[in-house]
């Protein structure tokens, strides 16, 4: 028997109960997603100093490259 046929055979009260249970489960799933997202955000904030150091190193690399280019242009 397919789902449509099963739903047609259920009483209205059972359908309402199924909807309520489904909504509760969906609420639980949404809460879990939010919890995981918040935990991931907290982990990233904990490592913010590492991200900042990497950005500083990248910027220093770019500065060094421009210094090199400037020196090479002055040679010509």
C-alpha positions as a printed NumPy array, in Angstrom:
array([[  0.   ,   0.   ,   0.   ],
       [  1.423,   3.413,  -0.911],
       [  1.591,   6.477,   1.333],
       [ -1.383,   8.213,  -0.301],
       [ -3.592,   5.211,   0.317],
       [ -2.401,   4.949,   3.921],
       [ -3.125,   8.63 ,   4.556],
       [ -6.623,   8.315,   3.086],
       [ -7.361,   5.445,   5.444],
       [ -6.202,   7.31 ,   8.591],
       [ -8.683,   9.163,  10.729],
       [ -8.509,  12.938,  10.968],
       [ -7.332,  12.684,  14.579],
       [ -4.489,  10.366,  13.592],
       [ -3.531,  12.721,  10.763],
       [ -3.472,  15.667,  13.181],
       [ -1.31 ,  13.665,  15.568],
       [  1.037,  12.76 ,  12.719],
       [  1.313,  16.429,  11.738],
       [  2.04 ,  17.399,  15.355],
       [  4.721,  14.726,  15.706],
       [  6.24 ,  15.743,  12.378],
       [  6.344,  19.419,  13.412],
       [  7.971,  18.493,  16.736],
       [ 10.575,  16.388,  14.96 ],
       [ 11.227,  19.207,  12.498],
       [ 11.671,  21.6  ,  15.426],
       [ 14.19 ,  19.222,  17.005],
       [ 16.097,  18.972,  13.724],
       [ 16.175,  22.771,  13.365],
       [ 17.503,  23.117,  16.916],
       [ 20.231,  20.574,  16.194],
       [ 21.25 ,  22.43 ,  13.036],
       [ 21.429,  25.7  ,  14.988],
       [ 23.467,  24.031,  17.745],
       [ 25.952,  22.666,  15.199],
       [ 26.242,  26.008,  13.41 ],
       [ 26.842,  27.809,  16.701],
       [ 29.469,  25.255,  17.711],
       [ 31.246,  25.647,  14.368],
       [ 31.172,  29.418,  14.747],
       [ 32.618,  29.158,  18.253],
       [ 35.456,  26.946,  16.967],
       [ 36.292,  29.491,  14.274],
       [ 36.31 ,  32.313,  16.816],
       [ 38.672,  30.275,  19.012],
       [ 41.068,  30.091,  16.046],
       [ 40.698,  33.731,  15.054],
       [ 44.263,  34.5  ,  16.123],
       [ 45.531,  31.851,  13.69 ],
       [ 43.416,  33.309,  10.881],
       [ 44.737,  36.794,  11.646],
       [ 48.344,  35.572,  11.667],
       [ 47.806,  33.861,   8.302],
       [ 46.352,  37.081,   6.901],
       [ 49.335,  39.039,   8.21 ],
       [ 51.751,  36.579,   6.604],
       [ 49.889,  36.765,   3.304],
       [ 49.98 ,  40.551,   3.396],
       [ 53.702,  40.51 ,   4.162],
       [ 54.275,  38.2  ,   1.198],
       [ 52.419,  40.623,  -1.067],
       [ 54.443,  43.551,   0.3  ],
       [ 57.68 ,  41.691,  -0.33 ],
       [ 56.608,  40.932,  -3.867],
       [ 55.855,  44.602,  -4.563],
       [ 59.221,  45.593,  -3.069],
       [ 60.894,  43.105,  -5.374],
       [ 59.017,  44.461,  -8.401],
       [ 59.883,  48.038,  -7.492],
       [ 63.567,  47.167,  -7.111],
       [ 63.563,  45.323, -10.427],
       [ 61.932,  48.268, -12.183],
       [ 64.537,  50.652, -10.744],
       [ 67.348,  48.464, -12.086],
       [ 66.16 ,  48.994, -15.669]])
